[in-house]
Amino acid sequence: MGNPLRTAQDRRLPRIPEPCALVIFGVTGDLSRKKLIPAVYDLANRGLLPPGFVVLGFARRDWGDGDFESLAYEAAKKGARTPWREDVWQRLASQFQFIPGSFDDDTAFDTLASTLDELRERNGIAGNAAFYFSIPPAAFPLVLNQLNRTGMADNAKSGGWRRVVVEKPFGNDLQTAMALNKLVDEVFTPQDVFRIDHYLGKETVQNILALRFANSLFEPVWNSKYVDSVQITMAEDVGIGTRAAFYDSAGAARDVLQNHLLQLLALVGMEEPTSFDPNEIRAEKLKVLKAISLPQNIAEGSVRGQYLQGWVAGERAVGYLEEKGVPAESTTETYVAVRLGIQNRRWAGVPFFVRVGKRMPRRVTEIAILFKRAPHLPFDPADVEMLGNNQLVIRVQPDEGVVLKFGSKVPGTTMEVRDIAMDFQYGEAFTESSPEAYERLVLDVLVGDRTLFPDAAEVEQSWRVIDPLEEAWAGTGPERYRAGEWGPRASDEMLAREGRAWRRA
Ligand code: BG6
């Protein structure tokens, strides 16, 4: 992926950003500690950060640079993907600075602005800075207004580039997303806005495009003539952890269906882009998102669930309502299954079953393309009893790879045919390990490559899918499932009504 104007020779050279600063708002939070700081260390360790690179942490803590550095040290050491090298860390951390302040604190933002000015000379960053919003969505407008007030979002004024990275959830529904898009595009130049969806940073997700468009084998059968249905599953064994405040007001549909899952669906459903130019890829994804249809009867074509106490991987798990910080009468869903469609010639009549859930038996994200049965089977029916649909399964995580399932003769004197699997696993096929999603995406922001970032129109189209679901569900209670089960029974029944079943993921 990347700029198509770069020559093949260029592309193999590492992409090193221009000298710049990364400003992290909410630097003491979960995302920053678990993902961003380790990603920055891994990039430094791979030699991909520019000279003079500086991290400015901003948060409401009465801290100095030393406190920040020790938090960052713990976080990087714990979350690093690449081997630990103390000298790399020391060099990186010597350029860390902490700015204490709340988002309504004008003085703190003035200090941030003057610090960036000083760094222009001192670190030679020429005014280049990316602002990462690792903060609650409610605080986005406040911080955007501060960046506007101080002129920090202004490219011309800074003398370099100014970019903003906005974490999901991007809005709470179509209306709030549109208002936020308007605000962020007013404060920053639209091409400097990076809406992050970390699923697009995963190698296996980018491989969907390689699999489809670098081969001649799959594309001819990638349509309603051969595909019976598609199942997209994102199952997590974990619960909501310490995120009750956010999660209870969002629920599974807003948390991951609106973004990660619909992006996966768009990549599976899209037409071939004319090139790998970011705009071309986005244009094709957008067409799919626009063509998504909801079930005619949402009550029948979707299921919401909430986990009860149970056992996951041999450990007792409390129910959602017993989780710390969740109101006792909460009806928020921790599971969603929905039957979507794509209204275009390629996909007419093919159901896309999408399910997401917390406290499932295990962590697995996969996309399964289930092909139609052969139109004629010249076998004794007893010999093909164990033959299912041919399936192409893209394993997003874990055990990253692609599995092709098809029928094969069982050795012996009869013509018995049974499903077998042909398995491609990243771990075996490649010696290189995959970069973490955030590692890839932070680097993309710093080099200014927007290929893997959804744009405003995509975000808005995704809410167009979610809003009617939320409306139809309003005032209804979720179905229950035990922690450690594959969702509520109603979800199996939804598929059974049309003679289908969920794949055993
Ligand atoms: C986040 C969601 O976007 O993705 C979380 O907010 C979820 O609820 C997480 O746990 C899953 O990410 P991954 O990369 O572990 O599949």
Residues whose N, C-alpha, C, O or C-beta is under 5 A from the ligand:
A	BS01	BG6	D255
